[in-house]
Amino acid sequence: MTGRQRFITAAGLLISLAVLFNITSCTPSGGSGLKRHDLFTLPLGTLPGELDWFYRDGYRMAGTADIQTRDGLVFISGGGAGKVMVFNSYGDLLTYVYDPVKNPSPALNENGDTNSTVTSWPFRKPNTIAAYDGGFLVDDGVEQERQVMDSDSGAIFDRVVLRFNREGEYLGHLGREGFGGSPFPYITSIDVRENGDIVVSSRVPGGWLSYWYSSVGHPLATVKVLESQLPGLEDGGNVTVYSVRPDPVKMVLHIRLDVYPAGSNLPQPRLYDLSLSSLEYSDPIVLKFNGGDSSSGILPVPPEYLGTLINGNHMMISPEGPDLYRLTLIDPQGRIVQNRRLKVDGSTTVYRHFRMQNDGLLTGIFFGPEEASVSWWRVDKLAGNER
Protein backbone atom coordinates (compact mmCIF):
# COMPACT_ATOMS: atom_id res chain seq x y z
CA MET A 1 0.00 0.00 0.00
CA THR A 2 1.51 3.34 -1.07
CA GLY A 3 1.73 6.47 1.02
CA ARG A 4 -0.92 8.07 -1.16
CA GLN A 5 -3.42 5.29 -0.60
CA ARG A 6 -6.18 5.95 1.89
CA PHE A 7 -9.36 4.28 2.97
CA ILE A 8 -12.20 6.73 3.26
CA THR A 9 -15.61 5.95 4.68
CA ALA A 10 -18.76 7.98 4.54
CA ALA A 11 -19.97 6.43 7.81
CA GLY A 12 -20.41 9.01 10.53
CA LEU A 13 -20.15 12.05 8.26
CA LEU A 14 -21.76 15.13 9.74
CA ILE A 15 -24.34 16.26 7.25
CA SER A 16 -25.02 19.97 7.48
CA LEU A 17 -28.53 21.31 7.16
CA ALA A 18 -29.28 21.15 3.46
CA VAL A 19 -29.84 24.40 1.61
CA LEU A 20 -31.84 23.04 -1.29
CA PHE A 21 -31.48 24.53 -4.72
CA ASN A 22 -34.81 23.90 -6.41
CA ILE A 23 -34.29 24.26 -10.13
CA THR A 24 -37.99 24.05 -10.97
CA SER A 25 -38.47 27.82 -11.03
CA CYS A 26 -35.66 28.45 -13.53
CA THR A 27 -36.56 25.68 -15.97
CA PRO A 28 -37.29 26.90 -19.50
CA SER A 29 -40.67 25.63 -20.66
CA GLY A 30 -39.57 24.57 -24.14
CA GLY A 31 -36.04 24.01 -25.30
CA SER A 32 -34.89 23.84 -28.90
CA GLY A 33 -33.72 20.65 -30.53
CA LEU A 34 -30.06 19.66 -30.72
CA LYS A 35 -28.88 18.20 -34.02
CA ARG A 36 -28.32 14.45 -34.10
CA HIS A 37 -25.34 13.16 -36.09
CA ASP A 38 -26.04 9.63 -37.31
CA LEU A 39 -22.70 7.82 -37.55
CA PHE A 40 -23.28 4.21 -38.65
CA THR A 41 -25.40 1.11 -38.18
CA LEU A 42 -24.60 -2.42 -37.01
CA PRO A 43 -26.51 -5.35 -38.52
CA LEU A 44 -27.92 -8.17 -36.45
CA GLY A 45 -25.42 -11.04 -36.49
CA THR A 46 -22.27 -12.63 -35.08
CA LEU A 47 -19.74 -11.49 -37.71
CA PRO A 48 -17.21 -8.66 -37.22
CA GLY A 49 -19.04 -5.34 -37.26
CA GLU A 50 -22.30 -7.01 -36.26
CA LEU A 51 -24.11 -7.43 -32.94
CA ASP A 52 -26.37 -10.26 -31.82
CA TRP A 53 -28.78 -8.64 -29.39
CA PHE A 54 -31.65 -11.06 -29.13
CA TYR A 55 -31.86 -14.16 -26.96
CA ARG A 56 -28.91 -16.46 -26.40
CA ASP A 57 -28.53 -18.94 -23.57
CA GLY A 58 -31.92 -17.89 -22.22
CA TYR A 59 -31.49 -14.12 -21.89
CA ARG A 60 -31.67 -11.00 -24.01
CA MET A 61 -28.24 -9.54 -24.68
CA ALA A 62 -29.12 -6.04 -25.88
CA GLY A 63 -29.13 -4.71 -22.33
CA THR A 64 -25.56 -5.90 -21.79
CA ALA A 65 -24.03 -3.75 -24.54
CA ASP A 66 -22.07 -0.59 -23.73
CA ILE A 67 -20.56 2.26 -25.74
CA GLN A 68 -17.89 4.92 -25.19
CA THR A 69 -16.06 7.42 -27.39
CA ARG A 70 -12.61 8.97 -27.30
CA ASP A 71 -10.47 10.84 -29.85
CA GLY A 72 -13.10 10.37 -32.53
CA LEU A 73 -13.26 6.59 -32.06
CA VAL A 74 -16.29 4.58 -30.97
CA PHE A 75 -15.74 1.65 -28.57
CA ILE A 76 -18.54 -0.92 -28.29
CA SER A 77 -18.75 -3.84 -25.88
CA GLY A 78 -21.09 -6.54 -27.14
CA GLY A 79 -21.71 -7.77 -23.61
CA GLY A 80 -23.21 -11.25 -23.71
CA ALA A 81 -22.18 -11.55 -27.36
CA GLY A 82 -18.55 -11.82 -26.19
CA LYS A 83 -16.91 -9.17 -28.36
CA VAL A 84 -15.44 -5.68 -28.33
CA MET A 85 -15.25 -3.52 -31.46
CA VAL A 86 -13.53 -0.20 -32.16
CA PHE A 87 -14.84 1.92 -35.05
CA ASN A 88 -14.01 5.31 -36.48
CA SER A 89 -16.88 7.77 -36.76
CA TYR A 90 -17.61 6.60 -40.32
CA GLY A 91 -18.29 3.05 -39.14
CA ASP A 92 -15.05 1.46 -40.35
CA LEU A 93 -14.14 -1.43 -38.04
CA LEU A 94 -10.58 -0.84 -36.83
CA THR A 95 -10.17 -3.35 -34.00
CA TYR A 96 -12.07 -6.54 -33.24
CA VAL A 97 -11.59 -8.64 -30.08
CA TYR A 98 -13.84 -11.67 -29.95
CA ASP A 99 -14.54 -14.82 -27.95
CA PRO A 100 -14.10 -17.71 -30.43
CA VAL A 101 -16.57 -19.85 -28.47
CA LYS A 102 -19.43 -17.40 -29.13
CA ASN A 103 -18.37 -15.95 -32.48
CA PRO A 104 -17.10 -17.39 -35.79
CA SER A 105 -13.56 -16.66 -36.95
CA PRO A 106 -13.40 -13.56 -39.19
CA ALA A 107 -13.21 -14.19 -42.93
CA LEU A 108 -10.02 -13.30 -44.79
CA ASN A 109 -9.96 -10.99 -47.79
CA GLU A 110 -8.26 -11.77 -51.10
CA ASN A 111 -4.89 -10.78 -49.63
CA GLY A 112 -5.19 -13.42 -46.91
CA ASP A 113 -5.84 -11.04 -44.04
CA THR A 114 -8.71 -9.07 -42.53
CA ASN A 115 -9.50 -5.40 -42.99
CA SER A 116 -9.07 -4.67 -39.28
CA THR A 117 -6.87 -5.72 -36.38
CA VAL A 118 -8.30 -8.96 -35.00
CA THR A 119 -7.48 -10.74 -31.75
CA SER A 120 -9.32 -13.36 -29.71
CA TRP A 121 -9.95 -13.38 -25.96
CA PRO A 122 -11.98 -15.82 -23.81
CA PHE A 123 -14.50 -13.30 -22.48
CA ARG A 124 -16.75 -14.59 -19.73
CA LYS A 125 -19.33 -11.90 -19.01
CA PRO A 126 -18.03 -8.59 -20.42
CA ASN A 127 -20.06 -5.52 -19.60
CA THR A 128 -18.91 -1.93 -19.07
CA ILE A 129 -16.33 -0.42 -21.43
CA ALA A 130 -14.21 2.72 -20.93
CA ALA A 131 -11.63 4.30 -23.23
CA TYR A 132 -8.28 5.66 -22.10
CA ASP A 133 -5.43 7.34 -23.96
CA GLY A 134 -4.08 4.41 -25.95
CA GLY A 135 -6.71 1.73 -25.47
CA PHE A 136 -9.78 0.54 -23.62
CA LEU A 137 -10.87 -1.13 -20.37
CA VAL A 138 -13.57 -3.82 -20.16
CA ASP A 139 -15.32 -5.18 -17.08
CA ASP A 140 -15.39 -9.01 -17.17
CA GLY A 141 -15.96 -11.98 -14.87
CA VAL A 142 -13.36 -14.38 -13.49
CA GLU A 143 -13.30 -18.16 -13.27
CA GLN A 144 -14.99 -19.67 -10.23
CA GLU A 145 -11.78 -20.60 -8.42
CA ARG A 146 -10.76 -16.91 -8.34
CA GLN A 147 -14.07 -15.69 -6.91
CA VAL A 148 -14.09 -14.54 -3.29
CA MET A 149 -17.05 -14.35 -0.90
CA ASP A 150 -16.83 -11.57 1.66
CA SER A 151 -18.13 -13.01 4.92
CA ASP A 152 -18.91 -9.58 6.42
CA SER A 153 -20.97 -8.05 3.61
CA GLY A 154 -22.02 -11.17 1.71
CA ALA A 155 -20.66 -9.66 -1.52
CA ILE A 156 -19.12 -11.87 -4.19
CA PHE A 157 -15.87 -10.47 -5.59
CA ASP A 158 -15.88 -11.88 -9.13
CA ARG A 159 -15.12 -9.03 -11.57
CA VAL A 160 -11.90 -7.62 -12.99
CA VAL A 161 -11.14 -4.82 -15.46
CA LEU A 162 -9.32 -6.08 -18.56
CA ARG A 163 -6.90 -3.67 -20.20
CA PHE A 164 -6.26 -3.64 -23.97
CA ASN A 165 -4.42 -1.28 -26.29
CA ARG A 166 -6.20 0.14 -29.32
CA GLU A 167 -5.05 -2.77 -31.46
CA GLY A 168 -6.77 -5.22 -29.11
CA GLU A 169 -3.60 -6.53 -27.46
CA TYR A 170 -4.25 -7.69 -23.89
CA LEU A 171 -2.13 -5.77 -21.33
CA GLY A 172 -3.25 -7.37 -18.06
CA HIS A 173 -6.10 -6.74 -15.64
CA LEU A 174 -6.89 -4.20 -12.95
CA GLY A 175 -7.97 -5.54 -9.56
CA ARG A 176 -8.56 -4.05 -6.12
CA GLU A 177 -4.85 -3.74 -5.33
CA GLY A 178 -4.00 -2.33 -8.77
CA PHE A 179 -2.87 -4.04 -11.95
CA GLY A 180 -2.80 -7.78 -11.36
CA GLY A 181 -4.93 -7.44 -8.21
CA SER A 182 -7.79 -9.51 -6.80
CA PRO A 183 -11.39 -9.26 -8.12
CA PHE A 184 -13.86 -6.46 -7.48
CA PRO A 185 -17.48 -6.89 -6.39
CA TYR A 186 -20.19 -6.16 -8.98
CA ILE A 187 -19.03 -3.20 -11.10
CA THR A 188 -21.55 -0.45 -11.85
CA SER A 189 -19.24 1.88 -13.78
CA ILE A 190 -15.68 2.43 -14.98
CA ASP A 191 -14.59 6.05 -15.44
CA VAL A 192 -11.35 7.48 -16.81
CA ARG A 193 -10.85 10.96 -15.40
CA GLU A 194 -9.38 13.86 -17.36
CA ASN A 195 -5.85 13.24 -16.00
CA GLY A 196 -6.03 9.52 -16.84
CA ASP A 197 -6.91 8.28 -13.34
CA ILE A 198 -9.21 5.25 -13.32
CA VAL A 199 -12.22 4.95 -11.00
CA VAL A 200 -14.09 1.65 -10.59
CA SER A 201 -17.42 1.87 -8.75
CA SER A 202 -19.03 -1.25 -7.27
CA ARG A 203 -22.27 -2.17 -5.54
CA VAL A 204 -22.18 -4.31 -2.40
CA PRO A 205 -24.92 -5.21 0.09
CA GLY A 206 -25.51 -2.16 2.25
CA GLY A 207 -23.50 0.30 0.21
CA TRP A 208 -21.14 1.22 -2.59
CA LEU A 209 -17.37 1.05 -3.05
CA SER A 210 -15.43 3.42 -5.29
CA TYR A 211 -11.82 2.46 -6.08
CA TRP A 212 -9.48 5.20 -7.34
CA TYR A 213 -6.23 4.48 -9.23
CA SER A 214 -3.60 6.46 -11.07
CA SER A 215 -3.31 6.02 -14.83
CA VAL A 216 -0.66 3.34 -14.26
CA GLY A 217 -2.78 1.42 -11.74
CA HIS A 218 -1.39 2.62 -8.40
CA PRO A 219 -4.16 2.68 -5.74
CA LEU A 220 -5.02 6.22 -4.61
CA ALA A 221 -8.13 5.83 -2.44
CA THR A 222 -11.03 3.54 -1.64
CA VAL A 223 -14.32 5.26 -0.81
CA LYS A 224 -17.06 3.39 1.03
CA VAL A 225 -20.55 4.89 1.00
CA LEU A 226 -22.93 3.18 3.42
CA GLU A 227 -26.70 3.09 2.89
CA SER A 228 -27.21 3.73 6.59
CA GLN A 229 -25.27 7.02 6.43
CA LEU A 230 -26.66 8.57 3.24
CA PRO A 231 -27.78 12.19 3.24
CA GLY A 232 -31.55 12.55 3.24
CA LEU A 233 -32.08 9.98 5.98
CA GLU A 234 -31.78 12.55 8.75
CA ASP A 235 -35.48 13.49 8.47
CA GLY A 236 -36.70 9.92 8.87
CA GLY A 237 -37.39 9.20 5.21
CA ASN A 238 -36.03 6.62 2.77
CA VAL A 239 -33.33 6.99 0.12
CA THR A 240 -32.76 5.20 -3.20
CA VAL A 241 -29.38 5.61 -4.94
CA TYR A 242 -29.17 5.45 -8.74
CA SER A 243 -25.60 6.47 -9.47
CA VAL A 244 -22.23 6.90 -7.75
CA ARG A 245 -19.76 8.48 -10.17
CA PRO A 246 -16.47 10.41 -9.90
CA ASP A 247 -15.90 13.97 -11.03
CA PRO A 248 -13.61 14.11 -14.10
CA VAL A 249 -11.40 16.80 -12.54
CA LYS A 250 -11.98 17.19 -8.79
CA MET A 251 -11.49 14.57 -6.07
CA VAL A 252 -15.25 14.32 -5.63
CA LEU A 253 -17.93 11.66 -5.94
CA HIS A 254 -21.31 12.65 -7.37
CA ILE A 255 -24.23 10.71 -5.90
CA ARG A 256 -27.60 10.81 -7.66
CA LEU A 257 -30.35 9.67 -5.32
CA ASP A 258 -34.05 10.01 -4.60
CA VAL A 259 -35.22 11.00 -1.13
CA TYR A 260 -38.67 9.85 0.02
CA PRO A 261 -39.64 12.13 2.93
CA ALA A 262 -41.43 10.47 5.83
CA GLY A 263 -45.09 9.95 4.98
CA SER A 264 -44.65 10.69 1.26
CA ASN A 265 -44.62 8.38 -1.76
CA LEU A 266 -43.33 11.11 -4.08
CA PRO A 267 -39.53 11.07 -4.40
CA GLN A 268 -37.39 14.18 -4.33
CA PRO A 269 -34.53 13.72 -6.85
CA ARG A 270 -31.22 15.09 -5.60
CA LEU A 271 -27.57 15.27 -6.61
CA TYR A 272 -24.94 15.36 -3.86
CA ASP A 273 -21.17 15.82 -3.94
CA LEU A 274 -18.97 13.86 -1.55
CA SER A 275 -15.52 15.42 -1.14
CA LEU A 276 -12.68 12.95 -0.70
CA SER A 277 -10.58 15.55 1.12
CA SER A 278 -13.09 16.91 3.65
CA LEU A 279 -15.27 13.78 3.95
CA GLU A 280 -18.37 15.97 3.81
CA TYR A 281 -21.41 15.99 1.57
CA SER A 282 -22.35 19.17 -0.22
CA ASP A 283 -25.73 20.81 0.02
CA PRO A 284 -27.83 19.03 -2.60
CA ILE A 285 -29.13 20.16 -5.93
CA VAL A 286 -32.82 19.28 -6.06
CA LEU A 287 -33.74 18.14 -9.56
CA LYS A 288 -36.97 18.52 -11.50
CA PHE A 289 -39.25 15.81 -12.88
CA ASN A 290 -39.71 16.01 -16.63
CA GLY A 291 -43.17 16.63 -18.05
CA GLY A 292 -43.69 13.14 -19.48
CA ASP A 293 -46.11 12.50 -22.35
CA SER A 294 -49.63 11.44 -21.42
CA SER A 295 -50.58 10.62 -25.03
CA SER A 296 -47.93 7.89 -25.23
CA GLY A 297 -48.22 6.76 -21.62
CA ILE A 298 -44.84 8.16 -20.52
CA LEU A 299 -45.18 9.35 -16.94
CA PRO A 300 -43.14 12.20 -15.44
CA VAL A 301 -39.90 10.74 -14.15
CA PRO A 302 -36.81 12.05 -12.35
CA PRO A 303 -33.87 12.70 -14.69
CA GLU A 304 -31.08 10.20 -15.25
CA TYR A 305 -27.63 11.51 -14.34
CA LEU A 306 -25.18 10.83 -17.19
CA GLY A 307 -22.11 12.43 -15.62
CA THR A 308 -20.30 15.68 -14.92
CA LEU A 309 -18.39 17.64 -17.57
CA ILE A 310 -14.88 19.03 -17.19
CA ASN A 311 -16.36 22.53 -16.74
CA GLY A 312 -18.38 21.35 -13.72
CA ASN A 313 -21.80 21.17 -15.37
CA HIS A 314 -23.94 18.08 -14.76
CA MET A 315 -25.71 16.30 -17.64
CA MET A 316 -29.24 14.97 -17.12
CA ILE A 317 -31.56 13.18 -19.53
CA SER A 318 -35.13 11.91 -19.34
CA PRO A 319 -37.70 10.56 -21.85
CA GLU A 320 -40.48 12.83 -23.11
CA GLY A 321 -42.04 10.62 -25.76
CA PRO A 322 -41.43 7.53 -27.93
CA ASP A 323 -38.72 9.37 -29.88
CA LEU A 324 -37.91 12.40 -27.69
CA TYR A 325 -35.62 13.01 -24.73
CA ARG A 326 -35.03 16.09 -22.62
CA LEU A 327 -31.36 16.94 -22.03
CA THR A 328 -30.35 19.54 -19.47
CA LEU A 329 -26.99 20.89 -18.34
CA ILE A 330 -27.03 22.09 -14.74
CA ASP A 331 -24.27 24.20 -13.22
CA PRO A 332 -22.80 23.50 -9.75
CA GLN A 333 -25.29 25.97 -8.20
CA GLY A 334 -28.26 24.05 -9.62
CA ARG A 335 -29.14 26.46 -12.42
CA ILE A 336 -30.10 25.09 -15.84
CA VAL A 337 -27.65 26.47 -18.39
CA GLN A 338 -28.80 24.38 -21.38
CA ASN A 339 -32.17 22.80 -22.05
CA ARG A 340 -32.52 20.84 -25.31
CA ARG A 341 -34.66 18.17 -26.91
CA LEU A 342 -33.03 15.13 -28.50
CA LYS A 343 -34.85 13.18 -31.18
CA VAL A 344 -34.10 9.49 -31.75
CA ASP A 345 -35.43 6.88 -34.15
CA GLY A 346 -38.77 5.79 -32.71
CA SER A 347 -38.38 2.26 -34.12
CA THR A 348 -35.39 1.52 -31.87
CA THR A 349 -37.52 0.07 -29.13
CA VAL A 350 -35.42 -2.96 -28.12
CA TYR A 351 -32.77 -1.09 -26.12
CA ARG A 352 -31.30 2.42 -25.90
CA HIS A 353 -28.15 3.49 -24.12
CA PHE A 354 -26.47 6.91 -23.78
CA ARG A 355 -22.87 7.58 -22.74
CA MET A 356 -21.02 10.86 -22.20
CA GLN A 357 -17.39 11.89 -22.74
CA ASN A 358 -15.75 14.08 -20.09
CA ASP A 359 -16.04 17.08 -22.43
CA GLY A 360 -19.75 16.45 -22.96
CA LEU A 361 -19.85 14.71 -26.34
CA LEU A 362 -22.95 12.51 -26.00
CA THR A 363 -23.15 9.19 -27.84
CA GLY A 364 -26.02 6.75 -28.03
CA ILE A 365 -26.50 3.21 -29.31
CA PHE A 366 -30.05 2.28 -30.28
CA PHE A 367 -31.30 -1.25 -30.97
CA GLY A 368 -34.18 -1.98 -33.32
CA PRO A 369 -35.55 -5.28 -34.63
CA GLU A 370 -33.01 -5.59 -37.47
CA GLU A 371 -30.07 -3.30 -36.76
CA ALA A 372 -28.48 -1.05 -34.17
CA SER A 373 -27.56 2.55 -34.89
CA VAL A 374 -24.91 4.82 -33.37
CA SER A 375 -25.40 8.59 -33.14
CA TRP A 376 -23.88 11.47 -31.27
CA TRP A 377 -24.80 14.99 -30.21
CA ARG A 378 -22.22 17.78 -29.91
CA VAL A 379 -23.01 18.73 -26.35
CA ASP A 380 -19.28 19.39 -25.93
CA LYS A 381 -19.59 22.27 -28.40
CA LEU A 382 -22.76 23.48 -26.71
CA ALA A 383 -20.93 23.52 -23.35
CA GLY A 384 -17.87 25.32 -24.74
CA ASN A 385 -15.62 22.27 -24.30
CA GLU A 386 -14.97 21.54 -28.00
CA ARG A 387 -11.45 20.21 -28.59
N, C-alpha and C positions, 0 to 999 in steps of 0.2 A: 504494500500500500504506500503510495507516494505521499510527500508532505502536503501536496495540494488536495489530496482526497479527503472528503469529509462525508459524514453521514448526518443528514438533516432530517428532522421529523417535524411534521406539522402538529403533532400532539401537544396540547397545552399552550398553543399560541393564544395570546391575548388579542381578541378581536375587538377593535374599537367600534364605537357606535357608528353604524353605517350612515353616511350621508349619501342618499340615493340620487343618482342622476337619471331622471325619467326622461327618456328621449322621445316620448310620445308627442309632446307639444311641439317639437321642432321637426317632425317628420313631414317632408313634402308629400302632398296628396297624390301626385302622379308619378313622374319620373320617366324620362325619355328612354328609348331603347338603346342598347349598346350593340354595335355591329358584331355579328358572329362570323368567324373565319373558319370555314369548313376545310379541314386539312386532307383527310383521306378516309377510306373505309376498309374494314377487314371482313372478308367473307366468312361464313360459317364453315368450319372444317378443322382438320388436324395438321395441315401442311404448313410450312413456313409462311408467315404473313397472314395466317388464318387463326381464328379462335373458335373453339368448340364450347359454347356456353349453355347448352341444354343439359339434359340429365346424363350423368355417368356415375356408375357405382351407387346409384340410388339417391343422388342429390343434384340439385341445379348448381352449375358452376359459375353462372354469370356474376353472382354476388361475391365471388372470391377474386375477381379481377381488380387490378389497381393500375393507376397511371401516374406518371410524374414527368415533368419537363425540365430541361436544363440546357443552356447554350444552344437553343434551337433544335434540340433532339427530343424525341418522345420515347419514354421508357414505359413498357407495358408488361405487367406480370399477368400471366394467364391463370394464376391461381391453381384450381383443381385440374386444369389442363396440363400442368407440369411444363411450362415454358416461360421464357422471358424474351422479349423482342425489343430491339432499339431501332427506331425509324428516324429519318429526317422529316422535316415538316411537309415534304411532298409525298410522303408515304413510301419512300424507298427503304427496304429492309436492309439495315447495315450490319446488325449483330443478331444472332439467333442462338439461344442456349435452350436445349430441350432435354426432357427425360425420354430416353429411347424406349422405355417400357410403355409409355402412354402416347408416344408420337412416332410416326414413321420416319425413317432416315430421309434427309433432304435429297431431292433429285439433283444430278449433276448436269451442267450445261454441255454444249458441244466441245468445250475446251477441257472437260474432265474435272471441273470444279463448280462451286456454287457462286452465286452473285453476291453473297454476303459472307461475313465471318461466322462460321458455324462451330459450336462446341456442344458437347453433351454433358449433362450433370444429373445424378440420380435424385431429383427433387422428391421430397416427401409430401409436404403440404405447404407450398409457397403461398405467401399472401402479400403483405405490404411491400412496396418497392420505394426506394428513395435514391436520388441521383446525387453524386458528389463530383468534385472536380477530378475527372479522370476515370469515372466508372459508376457503378451502381451497387446498392445494398438491397438484399432480399431477405425477408423474414421466412424461415423454414423450420420444420420440425426435426427432431433428432430420433435416432433409433431408441427402442425401448430401454436397452441397457444403460443408456446415458441419461434417462429421465430421473428426476429427483422429486420426491414428495416432501414438502415442508411440513413437519409434524405440528408446528405452532399455528400456521395459518390454514393448512389444508391445501395450499396451492401446489400445482404440479409444474415443475420447472422443466419444460420440454421444447423450448424454442431457441434458436440461435439466429444471428444475422450474418448471412453469407455475403462475402465481398468479392466483386468481380471488377476487372477493368473494362473499358468500353469495347474491347474486342471479345469479351466473354471469357477471359482467362480467370480461373478461380484463384483468389489471393488469400484464402483463409477465412475464418469466421470470427465474429465478435461475440463474446460472452460477457457475463457479469463482471469478471475481473479484467476485461479488456480483450484484445485479440488473442484467440485461443482459449478463452475462458469458458466457464461452465454455463449451462443453459439458463435462459430467462423464463419467468412465468409468461402467461399469455400476453402477446404483444398487441397493443392497440394502435401504436403509431411509431414510425421512425422519422426523425427530422434531422436534416443537415442545416446547421445554422450558418449565418453569413460568413463567419470566419472558418468554417469547415468542421467545427465541433459537431459531434453526433449525439443525439438524445434519443434513447429508447424508452418508451412509456409502456407500462404493463399494468394489467388489472389483476388483483389478487382478492381473495375473500376479505371483506372489511376495509378495502382501501385501494390505493394506487401506488405504484413505484415508478419513479422517473430516474433513469440512469444517464449520467452526463459523462462524455468522453471527449478528449482532444481529437483532432483530425487523424492522429496516428494511433488512437486507441488507448491512450493513458486515461485511467479513471480520474474524474474531476470531482464528482459529487453523486450521492444517491439521495433522492428526495422521497420521503414516505408521507403520503397524504392519507390520513385515517378518516373513514366515514363518520366516526363518532366525534371528530373535532372539526367538521366542516363549518364554514361560516353560514349563517342562516338558521342554524339549529338553536341559537341562543334564545329565540322567542317561543320555543316549544313546538315548532313546526317540523316538517319533513323536507329532506333534500334529495334530489336525484341529479347525479353528475352525468354529463354527456361527453365531455371532452377534457383532457388534461394535456396541454401542449406547451412547448417552450417558446419563448420569444426568440426571434431570429438574431437579435443584437444584444439585448440585456440579459442578465442572469435572473430571469423571471419565468415563472410558470403561469400560464393563463388557464383558468378553470371555468368552463362554461357549465352552469348548473341551473336547475329550477328549484325554487323555494316554494313549498306549500305551507303558507301560514296556518297556524292552529285554527281548526274549524272551517277551513276553506278547501275546496276541491280545485280551485283555479290556480295554476302555478304562476309564479313570478319569475320570468327568465332573467338571469343575472350573469355577468362576466366579472370574475375576480382576478386580481394579480397576486401571486405569492412570491415575495422577494426571497431569493436564496441567501442574501447577505443579512437582512434584518429579521428574517423568519416571521414576517408579519404579512397579513392579507391587506390589500388595498380596500378602500371604500368601493362598493360595487357599481358597475354600470347596469342599470335596469333596462332591459331590452323590450322591444315592442312586438306584439303579435302581428303577423301580416293579416291582410284583409280576407284571405281565402277566396273561394269562388263558389257561391251557392249553386249556380247553374250546373256545375260539373261535380258537385258533391265534395269539393275540397274545403275542409274546415279551416278556420284561422289556427295557425300553429306558431309556436315560438321559432325564431330563426336558428338555423344551423350555423355554428361557428366553423369557418374554414381555415382560419389562421390569422396571424398578425403580420403585417408588412414591415419592411425595414424602416419605414418612416413612422411607425408606431400606430398606424390605423389598423382597425380590426375589420375583417371581411365576414359578412353574414349573408346567408342565402336562404330563401324559403319559397315553396311552390305557390303559385297564384292561379294556376289553371293547368289543363292537360299539356300545354306546350309553352307555359310561361313561368318564369321565376323572378323573384324580386331580389336584387343584389344591393346591399348597402355597405358603405365604408363609414366606420364610426371612429372618431378620433379618441385619444385617451381620456378626454373629459366627457365622453358620451354623446357628443354632437354628431349628427349625420352630415358628412361632408360630400358624399355621393350617393345617389339614389337612382338606380337604373333597372330597367326590365330586360331580361334575357329571354330570347325565344329559342326553343329547341324543336327538333322534329317530333311532332306528336305521335308518330308511329313507333317510336323507340320506347315501348312500354315494358320490355322485359327487365331492364336494369339501367340505371343512370348513376354516374359517379363523377363528382367534381374534385379537382385537386389544384392547389394554388402554389405558385413559386413564391420565394421570399419577397420578390419585387412586386408581386401582385398579378403576374400573368396567370390567368385562370384557364385551365384545360378541363375538358369533359370527355368521357367516353360513354356512348349511348348505344344500347343493345336493342335491336329490333328482331323480328322473326327470321330474317334472312341474312343480315349483316350488322356489323357494329360500325359506328362512325366516330371520328375524333374531330373535335372542334376546339378553338380557343377564342378568348376574348381579351383584348388588350387593356386589362384593368391596370397593368403596370404603367401604361402611357397616361391613363386617366388619373392615376395617383401621382404622376410626376416622377416615377421611378424608372422610366425607359432607359435601357442601357445600349 
